Amino acid sequence: MMKRLLPLLLAFACFSATAQYTTLLPGRAAPDFNLKNTDGKNVSFKDYVKAKGFIVVFTCNTCPYAKAYEQRIMHLHKKYAPAGFPVIAINPNDPEVSTADTYEKMQALAKAKGYAFPYLFDEGQLTANAYGAKATPHTFLVMREAEGNMIRYTGAIDNDTENADPAQTKYLEDAIASLLKKEAPPVAVTKAIGCTVKRKKS
């Protein structure tokens, strides 16, 4: 009986650990951070003097959903960094819980894939907790405005995790296009679909 209950108890514990963090919604200020990149240098919003905004993506080495979106994240940076919206990827997983998400393995992945954007190690998961990141991937589209860095979209990159539907709805790209026209995104919040963030066991 206990053997059958154990997987359910573990799943409930993971859900509870993630559920206690509230995801920041559009209209809220985007918390800044100063996290170590895979090149050993720290990165924050302040390093991007000319940016109009940021595509902040919480992602990781291990999740099948994160792997499925990896090429799309690379494409987003290539397409939108020149327009003023660079990608900043952050690994929210605790490396003691997810042992393939250590800083050294992040470095190896970034080098193997040729990431042109920073891939940051969220030591202590302070940034993931501040944003209320729930899944990998979980995106936050940030706009640099007079009052500061403001979240204008959060959720999924699109509605097609397998990238197989030519008619997919590209929520994030639609939101960026609207912001570039000084308009509100047509959809500001969607559900982030992916693996739960692997938070440190208490």
C-alpha positions as CSV (number, residue, x, y, z in Angstrom):
1,M,0.0,0.0,0.0
2,M,2.8,2.4,1.0
3,K,4.7,1.7,-2.2
4,R,1.6,2.7,-4.2
5,L,1.1,5.9,-2.2
6,L,4.7,7.1,-2.3
7,P,4.7,8.4,-5.9
8,L,1.5,10.3,-5.1
9,L,3.0,11.8,-2.0
10,L,6.1,12.9,-3.9
11,A,4.0,14.4,-6.6
12,F,2.0,16.3,-4.0
13,A,5.1,17.5,-2.3
14,C,6.5,18.9,-5.6
15,F,3.2,20.6,-6.4
16,S,3.0,22.1,-2.9
17,A,6.5,23.5,-3.1
18,T,5.8,25.1,-6.4
19,A,2.2,26.3,-5.6
20,Q,3.4,28.5,-2.7
21,Y,5.1,30.9,-5.1
22,T,2.8,33.5,-6.8
23,T,3.6,34.2,-10.4
24,L,4.1,37.9,-11.1
25,L,1.5,39.1,-13.6
26,P,1.6,41.9,-16.3
27,G,1.6,45.3,-14.7
28,R,4.0,44.3,-12.0
29,A,7.6,45.4,-11.8
30,A,10.1,42.8,-13.0
31,P,12.6,42.0,-10.2
32,D,16.2,42.7,-11.2
33,F,18.9,40.1,-10.6
34,N,22.7,39.7,-10.7
35,L,23.3,36.1,-11.6
36,K,26.3,34.2,-12.9
37,N,26.4,33.4,-16.6
38,T,28.0,30.3,-18.0
39,D,31.0,32.4,-19.1
40,G,31.6,33.2,-15.4
41,K,30.4,36.8,-15.6
42,N,27.4,38.2,-13.7
43,V,24.5,39.5,-15.7
44,S,21.7,41.9,-14.8
45,F,19.2,44.2,-16.7
46,K,21.6,47.1,-16.2
47,D,24.1,45.5,-18.6
48,Y,21.7,46.1,-21.5
49,V,21.9,49.8,-22.0
50,K,20.2,49.9,-25.4
51,A,17.5,47.2,-24.7
52,K,13.8,48.1,-25.1
53,G,12.9,45.1,-23.0
54,F,13.8,41.5,-22.3
55,I,12.6,37.9,-22.9
56,V,13.2,36.3,-19.6
57,V,12.9,32.5,-19.9
58,F,13.2,30.1,-17.0
59,T,14.5,26.9,-18.5
60,C,16.8,24.1,-17.8
61,N,19.0,21.3,-19.1
62,T,16.8,18.4,-18.2
63,C,13.1,18.9,-18.8
64,P,11.7,17.4,-22.1
65,Y,9.6,20.6,-22.6
66,A,12.7,22.8,-22.2
67,K,14.5,20.7,-24.7
68,A,11.6,20.9,-27.1
69,Y,11.7,24.7,-26.9
70,E,15.4,25.1,-27.0
71,Q,15.7,25.9,-30.7
72,R,12.7,28.2,-30.5
73,I,14.4,30.1,-27.7
74,M,17.5,30.4,-29.7
75,H,15.4,31.6,-32.7
76,L,13.7,34.2,-30.5
77,H,17.0,35.7,-29.5
78,K,18.3,35.8,-33.1
79,K,15.1,37.5,-34.3
80,Y,14.3,39.9,-31.4
81,A,17.7,40.9,-29.9
82,P,18.4,43.2,-32.9
83,A,14.9,44.7,-32.3
84,G,15.8,45.4,-28.6
85,F,14.4,42.3,-26.9
86,P,17.2,39.9,-26.1
87,V,16.7,36.6,-24.4
88,I,17.9,36.1,-20.9
89,A,17.7,32.4,-19.9
90,I,17.7,31.4,-16.2
91,N,18.0,27.9,-14.8
92,P,15.6,27.8,-11.8
93,N,16.3,24.2,-10.7
94,D,18.1,23.3,-7.5
95,P,21.1,21.3,-8.6
96,E,20.9,19.0,-5.5
97,V,17.4,18.0,-6.5
98,S,18.0,17.9,-10.3
99,T,21.6,16.7,-10.5
100,A,21.9,17.3,-14.3
101,D,21.2,21.0,-13.7
102,T,24.6,21.9,-12.1
103,Y,26.4,25.0,-13.1
104,E,29.1,22.9,-14.8
105,K,26.5,21.0,-16.9
106,M,24.9,24.3,-17.8
107,Q,28.3,25.5,-19.1
108,A,28.6,22.3,-21.2
109,L,25.2,22.7,-22.7
110,A,25.6,26.4,-23.5
111,K,28.9,25.6,-25.2
112,A,27.6,22.6,-27.1
113,K,24.5,24.4,-28.4
114,G,26.3,27.7,-29.0
115,Y,24.0,29.9,-27.0
116,A,24.2,33.5,-28.1
117,F,22.3,34.7,-25.0
118,P,23.2,34.4,-21.3
119,Y,22.2,31.2,-19.4
120,L,22.2,32.1,-15.8
121,F,22.6,30.0,-12.6
122,D,20.0,31.0,-10.1
123,E,21.8,30.0,-6.9
124,G,19.4,29.7,-4.0
125,Q,16.5,30.1,-6.5
126,L,15.9,33.6,-5.3
127,T,15.1,34.9,-8.8
128,A,12.8,32.0,-9.7
129,N,10.9,32.6,-6.4
130,A,10.7,36.4,-6.9
131,Y,9.1,35.9,-10.3
132,G,7.0,32.9,-9.2
133,A,8.3,30.7,-12.0
134,K,6.3,27.5,-12.0
135,A,7.6,25.5,-15.0
136,T,10.4,25.1,-17.5
137,P,10.0,26.8,-19.7
138,H,8.2,29.8,-18.2
139,T,8.5,33.2,-20.0
140,F,8.2,36.7,-18.8
141,L,8.2,39.5,-21.4
142,V,9.6,42.6,-19.8
143,M,9.3,46.2,-21.2
144,R,11.7,48.9,-20.2
145,E,9.5,51.9,-19.3
146,A,9.7,55.3,-17.6
147,E,8.7,53.7,-14.3
148,G,11.1,50.8,-14.6
149,N,11.2,47.3,-16.0
150,M,7.6,46.1,-16.2
151,I,6.2,42.7,-17.0
152,R,3.8,42.8,-20.0
153,Y,3.3,39.1,-20.8
154,T,3.9,35.9,-18.9
155,G,3.3,32.2,-19.7
156,A,4.0,29.9,-22.6
157,I,6.0,30.7,-25.7
158,D,3.2,29.3,-27.9
159,N,0.4,26.7,-27.8
160,D,2.3,24.0,-29.6
161,T,4.8,22.2,-27.4
162,E,5.8,19.7,-30.2
163,N,6.2,22.5,-32.8
164,A,4.2,20.5,-35.3
165,D,1.2,22.8,-36.0
166,P,1.8,25.4,-38.7
167,A,-1.2,27.3,-37.4
168,Q,0.2,27.6,-33.8
169,T,-0.5,30.7,-31.8
170,K,2.8,32.4,-31.0
171,Y,1.7,34.2,-27.8
172,L,5.2,35.6,-27.0
173,E,5.9,36.9,-30.5
174,D,2.5,38.4,-30.8
175,A,3.1,40.2,-27.5
176,I,6.5,41.5,-28.7
177,A,5.0,42.7,-31.9
178,S,2.3,44.7,-30.0
179,L,4.9,46.3,-27.7
180,L,7.0,47.4,-30.6
181,K,3.9,49.1,-32.0
182,K,3.3,50.7,-28.5
183,E,0.1,48.6,-28.1
184,A,-1.0,46.2,-25.4
185,P,-0.4,42.5,-26.1
186,P,-3.6,40.8,-27.4
187,V,-3.1,38.0,-24.8
188,A,-1.2,39.0,-21.6
189,V,-1.3,35.8,-19.6
190,T,-1.2,32.1,-20.6
191,K,-0.4,29.0,-18.6
192,A,3.2,27.9,-18.7
193,I,3.4,24.3,-19.8
194,G,6.4,22.3,-18.8
195,C,8.1,20.5,-15.9
196,T,7.7,21.9,-12.5
197,V,10.6,23.9,-11.1
198,K,12.7,21.6,-8.9
199,R,12.9,23.6,-5.7
200,K,15.2,22.9,-2.8
201,K,13.8,20.4,-0.3
202,S,13.1,21.9,3.0
